[in-house]
Structure formats: C-alpha cells, structure tokens
Amino acid sequence: MLWLLAPYALFLGALPLVDRVRPTVLGLPFLFFWMLVATLLTPVGVFLAWRGDRKRGRA
C-alpha cells in the first residue's frame, strides 16, 4: 500500500522543490514536465499496490 503514497509525494511533497520555469525539458518548463511525469507514474503506483494486495489474497 505504500505505492499509493508515491503520487502524493510526486505531486505535493516535491512541488516546492520543482517550482521553477528554467530549465526546460523537452521544450516544456520544468514544472510542467514534472507534472506530466507524475501523472504518468500514478497508474504505475496504483497497479503495483493492486498487485501487492492480490498477492496477499486481499482482492
């Protein structure tokens, strides 16, 4: 279930650290790139939590 904390950490916990326009990554300001990566990694964290629950016989 700790995998479900990853999106929280990516979106809110690290936000003050990445709140900047420069540098740009792939033509996007760093903050937009960070949010894109966090959004794409959220389903991965949910899948890993689901798989861990299924292994323990909870689902």
Phi and psi in degrees as a GROMACS rama.xvg file:
@    title "Ramachandran Plot"
@    xaxis  label "Phi"
@    yaxis  label "Psi"
@TYPE xy
-66.3424  -20.2681  LEU-2
-63.0034  -24.7924  TRP-3
-75.2805  -12.5763  LEU-4
-82.2124  -17.1192  LEU-5
-60.4332  -47.1203  ALA-6
-61.2581  -38.9458  PRO-7
-60.432  -45.228  TYR-8
-65.4992  -40.0133  ALA-9
-67.5307  -42.0219  LEU-10
-80.9016  -50.2624  PHE-11
-101.106  -42.1405  LEU-12
-66.1858  -38.6065  GLY-13
-96.3589  -3.35906  ALA-14
-57.4295  -44.4757  LEU-15
-63.2918  -24.2402  PRO-16
-79.9424  -25.6565  LEU-17
-110.9  8.92941  VAL-18
-77.6182  80.9507  ASP-19
-154.454  155.488  ARG-20
-89.6807  -41.2005  VAL-21
-101.339  140.097  ARG-22
-80.6305  168.623  PRO-23
-102.367  145.854  THR-24
-126.745  122.202  VAL-25
54.776  34.2304  LEU-26
81.4637  1.1543  GLY-27
-105.769  146.195  LEU-28
-58.8902  150.906  PRO-29
-57.6775  -39.581  PHE-30
-63.1311  -42.7115  LEU-31
-64.6342  -41.8563  PHE-32
-61.6146  -42.635  PHE-33
-60.7883  -44.7558  TRP-34
-65.8711  -36.7148  MET-35
-63.6803  -46.4  LEU-36
-64.1909  -42.6522  VAL-37
-63.0648  -39.472  ALA-38
-66.4346  -39.4423  THR-39
-72.5658  -27.51  LEU-40
-84.9166  -15.7329  LEU-41
-60.5864  -47.5972  THR-42
-62.1867  -29.6284  PRO-43
-65.5193  -43.9134  VAL-44
-63.9143  -39.8873  GLY-45
-65.6843  -41.2398  VAL-46
-62.7839  -42.8009  PHE-47
-65.3427  -37.6424  LEU-48
-66.3413  -41.3664  ALA-49
-63.5438  -42.9643  TRP-50
-64.806  -38.7659  ARG-51
-65.3251  -39.0789  GLY-52
-66.3457  -39.8638  ASP-53
-65.0482  -37.6525  ARG-54
-62.9054  -35.267  LYS-55
-83.536  -3.43472  ARG-56
82.3251  22.0173  GLY-57
-89.663  -16.5382  ARG-58
